[in-house]
Amino acid sequence: MSKRLYSIISKVMDVPISEINDGSSPESIESWDSFNSYVLLDELETEFKTEFSIDEVVETKNVADIKKYLKKHGIELND
């Protein structure tokens, strides 16, 4: 399922999936700006049928954090 997550990030940020890893963040992906953060949030909530809290959104700094919060919501990502 990480492939699903990485595919979503790749599509929203318009970067090759090969450039995405757990450390990927706004610091390492130029197109990861505030607007694309909101688009990514919407795509993730739609795809995984969940809703993130404001605290989770604010505390998310990279892909590893996204995985952590998805897991907290009962969504298992098979790496």
C-alpha positions in Angstrom: 0.0 0.0 0.0 3.0 2.3 0.3 2.9 2.3 -3.5 -0.6 3.8 -3.3 0.7 6.5 -0.9 3.7 7.2 -3.0 1.6 7.3 -6.2 -0.7 10.0 -4.7 2.3 12.1 -3.5 3.9 11.7 -6.9 0.8 12.8 -8.7 0.1 15.8 -6.4 3.7 17.0 -6.3 4.4 16.2 -9.9 7.6 14.3 -9.2 8.7 10.8 -10.2 7.7 8.2 -7.7 11.3 7.1 -7.5 12.1 10.4 -5.8 9.8 9.7 -2.9 10.8 8.1 0.4 10.0 8.4 4.1 12.2 11.4 4.4 10.5 13.3 1.6 9.2 16.7 2.7 8.6 20.3 1.7 12.4 20.8 2.1 13.3 18.1 -0.4 10.4 18.4 -2.9 10.2 21.9 -4.4 6.6 21.7 -5.4 5.5 20.7 -1.9 4.2 24.1 -1.0 1.2 25.1 1.2 -1.3 24.7 -1.6 -0.1 21.3 -2.6 -0.1 20.3 1.1 -3.9 20.9 1.1 -4.4 19.1 -2.2 -2.3 16.1 -0.8 -4.4 16.1 2.4 -7.6 16.0 0.4 -6.4 13.2 -1.8 -5.2 11.1 1.2 -8.4 11.5 3.0 -10.4 10.6 -0.1 -8.2 7.6 -1.1 -7.9 6.1 2.4 -11.4 7.2 3.6 -10.2 8.9 6.7 -10.0 12.3 8.2 -6.9 13.9 9.8 -7.1 16.1 12.8 -5.8 19.7 12.7 -3.0 18.6 15.1 -2.0 15.7 12.8 -1.9 18.1 9.8 0.2 20.6 11.6 2.6 18.0 13.0 3.2 16.3 9.7 6.6 17.1 8.4 7.4 14.3 6.0 6.2 11.1 4.4 7.1 9.0 7.5 4.7 11.2 9.5 2.0 10.6 7.0 2.5 6.9 7.3 2.4 7.2 11.1 -0.9 9.0 11.1 -2.4 6.7 8.5 -1.5 3.8 10.8 -3.0 5.6 13.7 -6.3 5.7 11.7 -6.1 1.9 11.2 -4.6 2.0 7.7 -1.8 -0.5 7.3 0.8 0.3 4.6 2.6 -2.8 3.4 6.2 -1.7 2.6 
